[in-house]
Amino acid sequence: MTDNSPYSSAPVRDPSPQTGEIDGAIHRYALRVFYEDTDAGGVVYHANYLAWFERARSDLLDMLGVDQRGAIDAGLGLYAVAEANLRYLAPARLGDAVVIDTWAEAIGRVSATLRQVARRGSVRLCEGTVKVGFISPEGRPRRQPEAWQRAFASLVPISADAAPDLGAAATSSKSGIAAAVLQSGTAGREGQE
């Protein structure tokens, strides 16, 4: 009897996971809108933009050589979202090709403020500002590992005024609130990076 299963001893070449690219100071992450991303009308459900932005930030960190899993396993700490502000501009629909652009607005020893835009071609669908902070396993603000600070420093921070011209005007972030959350040590683990 022969083994006709796809798991026979023949070598298997699995596809690589999807990854983005860094173009200067901008990380670009492409995705396609699947049925599971949409509501009954075929329009992307608003909360999925947060998930897409998270996925793009995680890919950016991987590309910078930031080992989040290693830091968690070693008890060093983790990134937590302290603040996320989103503005919805146009709907994405089932089957659309969407690109998430991410760039740095500010990089500090403990936190970073990132700007993210979901777009279909030159049409901005959703834009957001996300402030992430590095915290200890106990939830207290902590300096990022030196190597991570150097990796983030390799991204030239782009101010909101000098942001890429991808469509609608940039919105401001409320960094004072995020700073207060990070300083108080109450940054939740719900938005772990």
Residue, then its C-alpha position, 0 to 999 in steps of 0.5 A: m500500500t502506498d502513502n498518498s497523503p500530502y504528509s509523505s516523506a517527500p520534502v515540503r516547501d512551505p510558503s513564507p509568512q507575509t512581510g512588509e518592507i521598509d522604504g526609507a523611514i516608512h514601513r509598508y505592509a500589504l494585505r487583502v480584505f477577506y470576507e472575515d474582515t467585513d460586515a454584512g454589507g461587505v464593508v470592513y468592520h471598524a475594529n479590524y483597522l486596529a488589528w491591521f495596524e497591530r499586525a503592521r507594527s509587529d511586522l515592523l518590529d520583526m524587520l528591525g530585529v526586535d525580539q518581542r517574544g524573547a523579551i517576554d520569555a526572559g521577563l524583560g518586559l513588553y510593549a503595551v499600547a498606551e493610546a490609539n486615536l483613529r479617524y475613519l475616512a473612506p470604506a474598504r470593501l471585500g477584495d480590496a488591496v490595502v497598504i498600511d503605512t507606518w512611520a515614527e513621529a517620536i521615539g523615546r527611551v520608554s515609548a514611541t509614537l507611530r503614525q499609521v495610514a490604511r490606504r487603497g492606492s492613494v485613497r486614505l481609508c483610516e489614519g491613526t496615531v498609536k503611542v506604545g510604551f515598554i513596560s515591565p512584566e509588573g506593568r511599570p514603565r521601563r526603558q527599552p533594551e539598548a538594541w531596541q532603542r538603536a533599532f528604533a533610532s534607525l527610523v528617521p522620525i517624521s513630524a506630522d507636518a513632514a508626513p508623506d502626502l498620501g491624501a487627507a491631512a494628518t490629525s494630532s495625537k493627545s500625547g499628554i494623556a499617553a504620557a500620563v498613562l505610561q508614568s502612572g504604570t497603568a498601561g493595560r495589557e489588552g493592547q500588548e505589542 
